[in-house]
Amino acid sequence: MPISTTARTQRAWCLYDWANSAFATSVVAAILPPFFASMASKSMPAHEATALWGYASAAALAVTAVLSPIVGAIADQTGARKRLLGGCVALGALGTLALALPFAGNWVLVLVAFGVAFIAFATGNVLYDSLLPSVATPQEMNSVSSRGFAWGYLGGGLLLAVHVALILFPTKFGLKDVGEATRIAFASVAAWWLAFSIPLFRDVPEPPREGAPTPLPQLAGAVFRQLRATLAHIRARRDLLRFLIAFWLYSDGIGTIIKMATIYGAELGFSRAHLIGSLLMVQLLAAPASLAFGWLAKPLGAKRAVVLGLAGYVCITLYAFFLQHAWQFWVLAGMVALFQGGTQALSRSMFASLVPRAQVGEMFGFYSVSEKLAGVVGPIMFGIVTQMTGGGRMATLTLLPLFIGGAWLLTTVDLARGAREASEA
């Protein structure tokens, strides 16, 4: 049962989306990819830099995919979910701060710092997402999850707006050049992430664990026994298994678009102002769109609302193939804003309704594995096709079967039956 569903607790939980979305928006999506492309393209062709970024993103996601269920199981066994999340926040902020160091053109060090920060960010999200059933009733989860994504878009967008101003007009702020402005942007993300995480640690209680915490000497064995039991549980629950596979497919497409959009735009010759500015627009539009999906789930149901969003992503993928001009990139960004947050928020709440409360940490670890393995496959496919064809245009079409297949499989999931099985487990 939820331990606290007060407005203060839910607000504190949502504020973590506000806090860490600055990393997802400014670092992962907007600033670092073109920054890396500019640095790496001095020693390699532009399309090779695009492929290298895809491979680096895939490597970071692969590590996270291995860690996520283990960290989730440790959280379940020890009842230390918030302490583990605190460690992820600290490590992620340090990795982000390291990006602010002057690397003198050494793109390898940039990738290492990014990898550390991203692994901490993604692993922390497993622990954060697993707190959702503790702050919202089953009837509230769609709206609270959507509200968290909306706050994340607003927070990430607000800080990104500051970064856009710094990067486009560095001398007006007393900065030497774009490079100095970019380093300050990275440092500010680290500070933002730390500061706005405080309400969660202060106001969201640690979910109670059934039974006494597992002693440290026995922890490793208990964790891996729980992992085996959870895998057997997933295989035995057909709706949970189908949902995870469906999510794996369509999350692959969504994640690849997030990670590869700006570097694809840079390859096409669009300026940094267009790339970052359009992503700022995404943040501003995606916040109300996320809330709208939460409301849409009431008459349509969460499943139908997500399928509608995936149909929108099919249109987005086809449009990306024909990109020629910067204004078209803005149109593409607007289309993404309409569907991105809503599909992710409702996916999170649907999954939360399908998992037993006693295994919520580890189950969200497997949810993260599904998402992160998708994030491994998508960028690798994008990178391979980019290298084979000498550009990213044909690579965009690799996303179509992911959205179509994921939407079809999602329609076969019976959410009501899955929720009953979870409550009886």
N, C-alpha and C positions, 0 to 999 in steps of 0.2 A: 504494500500500500504506500502511496505517496506520504512523505513525512512532513512536508510543508508546501502548501499551495497558496501562500499569501502573495499579495501583489508585490511586496518588497522582495520576497525570495525570487519570484519570477523575473522581476526587473533586474536583480543582481545576476541571475543566470543569463538573461539576454544581453547584459552589458559585456559578457565575455565575447560574444559575437562581435560587438562593437570594437572590443580591444584587439582581437587577433585578426579581424578582417583587414586591418591596415597592412599586415604582412601579406595576406593573400592578394590584396589589390595593388598596393604600391610596389611591393617587391616582386612577387611572383608574376603578376599579370602586366603591370604597366612600365615600371622603370628598369628593372634588372634585365629583361630580355633584350631590348634595344641597346642598353648599355653594354651588355655582354657581346651582342652582335657587332657593335662598333669597335670594341676592343679586339675581338677574335678575328674580325675580317681584315685586320692589318697584316695577318699572317696566313690567311686562308680565304678561298672564295666565299661569297656571301651565303650561297646555298649550303656550303659545308658547315658554316657557323650555325645555320638553322638546324641542320641534322644533329650537330654536336649538342646543341641545347636540348633537343628532343631526347637524346641518349642520356644526358646528365639528369634530366627530369625523371626519366624512367628508372635510373639507378637509385635515386633518392626514394622513389616510390616503392621499389622492390625491397629496400631495407625496411621501410615502414611497414610493408605488408607482412614481413616476418615478425617484426616487433609487436604489432598491434594486438593480436590475440594473446600473446604472452603477457604484455603489460595489463590487458584487460583481466586476464585470469589472476594475475598478482593482486590487482585491485580488489577482486572478489574475495580472494583468500585472506587478505590482510585487513580489509576495511580501510585502506589508506588511499582512496581514490583522489582526494583533494591534495594530499601530500605529493603523490606522483604527478598530478597535474601541475603543482607548483614547481617541481623540478623541470618539467617540460617548458614551462613559461620562462624560467630563468635561463635554461640552455638555449632556447629559441631566441630570446632577446640578445644574448651574448653573440650568437652566430650572426644575427642581423647587424649588431653593432660592429662586428668584424668587417662587414661589407663596406663600412665607412672608412676603412683604412686605405691609404694610397697604395695601390698594388703595382703601380708603374708598368701597366700593360700585361701583367702576369695573369692571364685568364684562368689558369689552373687553380690558383689560390682563390679566385672569385668563386669558382665552382665548388671548392671544398667548403668555404664559408656558407654558401647557399645550401649545400647538402646538409650540413649540421643544423642550420636554422629550420630547413624544411622538414627534416625528420622529427625534430622536436615539436614543430607546429602540428604536423599531421598526427603524431602519436598523442599529443595533448588533446586533439579533437575527439579521439576515441573516448577519453575519460570525461570530457565535457559533455559529449552527446549522451553518454550513459547516465548522466545526472537528470536527463529530461523526465523520466518516469517518476523521479523523486520531487519534482517541482510542479507537476501538472497531472491532473486526473486524466483518465483515458478520454473523456469528452473534451478536455482542454488541449490535448497534445498537438492537434493540427494547428490551432490558432497560436499557441505559445511558440511552437517550432517556427511557424511563419513569421511571428513577431521577432524572434531572434535573428532570422535571416534579414528582415527589414532593417533592424537596428545595425546589423553588420554592414549592410550596404550604405546606410547613412554615415556611420562612423568612418568606414573606409573611404567613402566619397568625400567627406569633410577634410580629412587629412590629405587625400590625393589632390584636392583643390589647392591646398597650400603648396604642395609639391609642384603642381603645374605652374603656379606663379613663380616659384623659386627657379625652376629649370628654364622657363621661357624668358624670364627677365632677371637673371642673376645679378647684374650690375645695379639694378634698382634697389636691391636688398644689401648692397655693399659686398657682394660676393665676387670672386675673381672671374669665374667662368662656370659653364655647365657642369664640369666635373666636380667642382667644389659644392655646387648646389645639390648634385646627386648624392654625394657623401653625407651631406647634412640631412637629406631626405631619409637615407637609410638609418642614421642615428635617431632621428625623430620617431621612426616606426618602432624601434626598440623601446624608447621611453613611453610611447603611447600604449604599447602592448602591456608593459609592466603596470602602468598607472591604472588603467581601466580594468585590469584583472582583479584589483583589490576587493571590489564589492562582492565578487563571487566567493572569495576565500573568507570574507567577513560574514556574509549573510546567508549563504547556502549551506545548510548542515550536511555533514557527511552521512550518506545513506547507511542505515544500520545493517550489519552483517548478521546472517542467521548462524548462530553458534559462535564460539570463541575464535579469534584470529589464529591462523595457522602459525606455529612457531617457526622461526627462521631456518633452523636445521632441516625441517621437514617441508619447507616451502617449495623447493624445486620439484620434488616428487608429487606434491599435491597439485601444483600448477599443471604438470603434464598429464596427470590422471584426469583433471578437469577438462583439459583440451580434448583428450580422447572421448570423454563422455559427451562433450558438447558436439563434437563431430558426429557422433552416433545420434544425438538428439536431432541435429539438423537433417541428417539423412532420413530420419523417421518422420519428420514433419514436412509433408510434401508442399504445403503452401509457403512455409518459411524457406525451403530450398528453392522453389521456383522464384520467389521474390528475390532471393540473393543472386540467382543467375540472371534474372531480368535486370536487376540493378547493376550487376557487373557489366552487362552489355551497354545499357544506355549511359551509365556513368562514365564509361570509357570515352564515348563521344563528347559528353559535356566537359570532362576534364581535359581532353585534348584541345578542345576549342579554347578553354581558359588559358592553357599553358602555351599554345602555339600561335594564337591570333596576332599578337603584336609583332612577333618575330617574322611571321608570314607577311604582315603588312610592311615591315622594314625591308624584307627581301623585294617586295614589289615597288619599293622606292618612296613610300609615304613618309612624310617628315615625322619627327618625334612629336611635334605639336599636334598633328592629326591623331597619332596613335594614343598618346596620353589623354588628349582632350576627349576623344571618343569614349575612352574607358571611364573618364569622369562622368560623362553622360550616362553610361551604363549604371553607375552607382546611384545617380539621382533618380533614374527611371525604375530601377529594379526594386527599390524599397517599397513604393506603393504597389508595384506589380506583385511582390511577394505577399503583401497583405491581401491583395485581391485574390490570389490563389487560395489563401487560407479561408476567405469567405466563399469562394467558388466551391470549395470542398464540401460545404454544407448541403447545397442542393444536388451537386453532381456526385459527391463522394470523392475521397482522395484519389482513388485509383483512376477514375475517369478524368479527373483534372490533370493528373500526371500524363496520361495518354495524350490529352490535348496538347500539353506542353511538348511532348516528344514529336507530335506532328509538326509543331512549329519549328523544331530543330531540323527536321528533314528539309523544310523550306530554307532554313538558314544555310545548311550544308550545300544545297544546290546553288544558292545565291553566291556563296563564297567562291565557288568554282569560276564564276564569271566576273570576279572583281577586276576592275581596270583602273578606276579613279579613286582619289581620296574620299570624295563625297559618298561613294558607294560603301566605303569602309564605315562611315558614320551611320548609314542606313543599316548595315549589318549589325553594328553595335546596338542600335536601337531594337532590332529584332531579338537579339540575345537577351537584352534587359527584360523583355516581356516574359520570358520563359525560364530563365536560369534559376533565380532564387526560389520561385514557386515549386518547380519540380524537385529541387534538392530538399526544400523544407518539408514538403509532404512525403517525400521518400523517407526522411528521417522519422517522422511521426508514424508512418505506416509500419516501419520496421519495429519501432518501440512497442506497437500494439501486438506484435507477433512473438515477443520474447518473454520467457519466464523471469520474474523479478529477481529471483535468487542468482541468475546467471547474466544479469544485464550488462555488467562490465565486459565480460568475455564475449558475449554475443555482439556487442558493439565493436569489439575487436575484430570479429569475423566480418561484420558489416564493413569495417574499414578495410579489411583485406580485400573484400570484393571490390571496393572502390579503388584501392591502391593498385591492385593487380590490373584493373582496367586502365589505370593511369600509366602502368608500365607498357602495356600492349599498344595503346593508342599512339603515344609519342614515338615508339619504336617503328610502328607501321608508317607513321608520317615521315620519320627520318629516312627510312629505307626507300620509300617511293620518291621522296624529294631527291635523294642521291641518284636514283635510277633515271629519273626524268629531268634532272637538272633544275628543279624548282618545286615549289610547294603546291602548285595549282592542282595537279592530278592527285596529290596526297589528300586533298580535302574530300574526295569521293570515297576514301576508305572508311569514312564515318557513317555513310548511309546505312549499310547493313546493321550497324550497331544500334542505331535509333529504331529502325524498323523491327529488327528481331527482338529488342528489349521491350518495345511497346506491345508486340504480339504476345510475348510470354507473360507480361504483366497482366494482360486481360484474363489469363487462366488462373490467377491467384484468387482464392476465396478468403478475403480478409476476415470475415466474420468467423468462419470455421477455424482459421489460424489463431485468432484471438482467444477463442474458447479453449483450444488445445494448450495455449500458453498459460491460461489461468488455471488449468487443471494439472499442469506439470509440477 
